[in-house]
Structures are given as structure tokens and as C-alpha cells.
């Protein structure tokens, strides 16, 4: 894990900027697009072969 530069922490205004400045570099990704592509679970649901229920909050920003 690489340390995060303190000057990059200055008030990211959205998740995209936060992920680009902090999450991606902290975990070794090249940037936000690399992080979202490689860390996403988007490809997994289509491989599920049994009926599945995925509960989540109506007001939850993530699923």
C-alpha cells in the first residue's frame, strides 16, 4: 500500500475525485478508471446461475 499525499486530500467534492486522488493510488491502481475497471464486481452477477436476492437500502449510494 502506497502512502497518500496530504496535499491531495484537500476536499474532494465527489466519489470520482476521491477515488482518483486517494483510493486508487493508495491501493496501487493507476487512477480512477483503472480502479473502477479492475475492482468492479460488474462482471460477476451475469455468472450467477441460481436465483439470488441482493437486499440494499433504498437510500444507499452503493450496492
C-alpha positions as CSV (number, residue, x, y, z in Angstrom):
1,X,0.0,0.0,0.0
2,X,1.4,3.4,-1.0
3,X,1.1,6.3,1.3
4,X,-1.4,9.0,0.4
5,X,-0.1,12.6,-0.3
6,X,-1.6,15.0,2.2
7,X,-1.9,17.8,-0.4
8,X,-4.2,15.5,-2.4
9,X,-6.7,15.3,0.5
10,X,-8.0,18.8,0.1
11,X,-11.8,18.5,0.0
12,X,-12.6,16.1,-2.8
13,X,-16.2,17.1,-3.9
14,X,-17.4,13.7,-5.2
15,X,-16.6,10.0,-5.2
16,X,-14.9,10.1,-8.6
17,X,-12.4,12.7,-7.4
18,X,-11.9,10.9,-4.0
19,X,-11.3,7.6,-5.8
20,X,-8.8,9.3,-8.2
21,X,-6.9,11.2,-5.6
22,X,-7.0,8.7,-2.7
23,X,-8.5,5.2,-3.2
24,X,-6.7,4.3,-6.5
25,X,-3.2,5.4,-5.6
26,X,-3.5,4.1,-2.1
27,X,-4.2,0.6,-3.4
28,X,-1.8,0.6,-6.4
29,X,-4.2,1.5,-9.2
30,X,-3.1,3.8,-12.0
31,X,-6.1,6.1,-11.5
32,X,-9.8,6.2,-11.0
33,X,-10.6,4.5,-14.4
34,X,-8.1,1.6,-13.7
35,X,-9.6,1.2,-10.2
36,X,-13.2,1.2,-11.3
37,X,-12.4,-1.3,-14.1
38,X,-10.3,-3.8,-12.2
39,X,-12.0,-3.6,-8.7
40,X,-15.6,-3.6,-10.0
41,X,-17.9,-6.6,-9.5
42,X,-19.9,-5.7,-12.6
43,X,-19.0,-8.9,-14.4
44,X,-20.0,-11.2,-11.6
45,X,-23.8,-11.0,-11.5
46,X,-24.3,-12.4,-15.0
47,X,-22.3,-15.5,-13.9
48,X,-24.8,-16.3,-11.1
49,X,-26.8,-19.3,-12.0
50,X,-29.1,-19.6,-9.0
51,X,-31.9,-17.2,-8.0
52,X,-30.3,-14.6,-5.8
53,X,-31.7,-11.8,-3.7
54,X,-29.5,-8.7,-3.2
55,X,-31.0,-6.5,-0.5
56,X,-29.9,-3.0,-0.1
57,X,-31.1,0.3,1.4
58,X,-33.4,2.5,-0.7
59,X,-31.2,5.5,0.2
60,X,-27.9,3.7,0.0
61,X,-25.4,5.1,-2.6
62,X,-23.7,1.8,-3.2
63,X,-24.9,-1.7,-4.0
